[in-house]
Amino acid sequence: MNNLRQQFIAFSVETGVLRFGEFVTKAGRTSPYFFNAGLFNDGATLGKLADFYAQTLLDSGVEFDMLFGPAYKGITLASATAVALANKGRNVPFAFNRKEAKDHGEGGTLIGAKLQGRVVIVDDVISAGTSVRESVDMIRAAGAAPCAVLIALDRMERSGKDDALSAHSAVQEVSQIYNMPVISIGNLADLMDYIANAGAKSELAQYKNAVTAYRERYGVT
């Protein structure tokens, strides 16, 4: 059991970013848990989150030259991760995009450092993979090479409708389509370990069966 991953799950629960109950996902499923990275919304929690991102990326062994944050959540995440990396002795440039191109000032849709070399895309989660596809296109159009995607939580969940579930998760599909790793700070397996380790007397114990059933229905290994 990776201690950093368990620390991240604990941090997410303590800050209320990872919640338990009944939540309807973008796919229309009723999930027993919900992760909202937008709730890392003050300096202290964002700084700690960025430290998790930075350490996870360094531990992955992936060789990279810069970071890219897709609008909108990825902008803050890539920026904060770049600061955390610099604090760990790895100072790298970063860039991000805006949704609409400007026709004044510097113009265009890209802001920050010039996209070049091996680029890590930093985001919160991967749902349909749309953000990754758009990011890959922008990075390649600039003459750079996307080398990895770095996310906070991998739900390890099969995509598609209940009667036609994909054999793979959105994360696995992105990795296969673009031939690059998707690195997550934590995943559903880590979440289940955290609940199990909390013990039968923990408040989280009541959600163990629901999370287990959800993974059995929609999960991938």
C-alpha positions, 0 to 999 in steps of 0.5 A, spaced: 500 500 500 503 506 497 503 511 503 503 517 499 496 515 495 493 513 502 495 520 505 492 523 498 485 519 500 485 521 507 487 529 505 481 529 500 476 526 505 478 531 511 477 537 506 470 534 504 473 534 497 471 526 497 464 525 499 460 519 500 452 518 499 448 518 493 451 522 487 449 522 480 455 522 475 456 525 468 454 518 466 447 518 469 450 513 474 448 513 482 455 513 485 456 512 492 462 517 492 464 523 489 470 527 488 470 535 486 477 538 485 474 544 485 473 544 493 481 545 493 479 552 493 484 556 498 491 557 499 493 551 504 489 546 500 491 547 493 498 548 496 498 541 499 494 538 493 500 541 488 505 537 492 501 531 491 501 532 484 509 534 484 511 528 488 507 523 484 510 526 477 517 525 480 516 518 483 513 516 476 519 516 473 516 519 467 521 524 463 518 531 462 520 538 460 514 542 462 507 542 464 500 544 460 493 545 464 487 545 460 482 550 461 479 551 466 481 547 472 487 544 469 490 552 469 490 552 476 493 545 477 498 546 472 500 552 475 500 550 482 504 544 480 509 548 477 510 551 483 511 545 487 516 542 483 520 548 483 520 547 491 522 540 490 528 543 486 525 541 479 523 548 476 520 547 469 515 552 465 508 551 464 502 553 459 495 553 459 489 555 454 483 559 454 477 557 451 476 563 446 482 566 442 483 573 443 484 578 437 488 583 441 494 583 446 498 577 445 492 574 441 491 566 440 489 561 445 495 559 448 498 563 454 505 562 458 511 558 456 512 556 449 510 549 448 516 545 446 519 538 448 515 533 452 509 535 455 505 533 461 498 534 461 495 536 468 488 535 470 483 533 475 480 527 472 478 524 466 471 523 464 470 522 457 477 524 455 475 530 451 480 535 455 485 530 453 484 530 446 484 537 445 490 538 449 494 533 445 492 536 439 494 543 441 501 540 444 502 537 437 500 543 433 505 547 437 511 542 435 511 539 442 510 532 444 505 530 449 508 525 454 503 523 460 497 525 463 497 527 470 490 527 474 488 527 481 483 521 482 482 515 477 475 512 478 477 506 474 470 506 471 468 503 465 465 507 460 458 507 456 451 505 458 449 500 463 447 495 457 453 496 453 459 497 457 466 498 455 471 493 456 476 499 458 475 505 463 476 512 460 483 512 463 485 506 460 482 508 453 486 515 453 493 511 455 491 506 449 489 511 444 495 516 445 500 511 447 502 515 453 501 513 461 496 516 465 498 517 472 494 518 478 495 520 485 490 516 487 484 511 485 478 507 487 482 501 489 486 506 494 479 509 496 477 502 498 483 500 502 482 507 506 475 505 507 477 498 509 483 500 514 478 505 517 475 499 521 468 497 522 467 502 527 469 508 523 463 512 520 466 510 513 464 503 514 457 504 512 459 505 505 464 499 504 458 495 501 456 500 496 463 502 494 464 495 493 458 493 489 459 499 485 466 497 483 463 490 481 458 493 477 462 498 473 470 497 475 476 495 471 482 492 474 
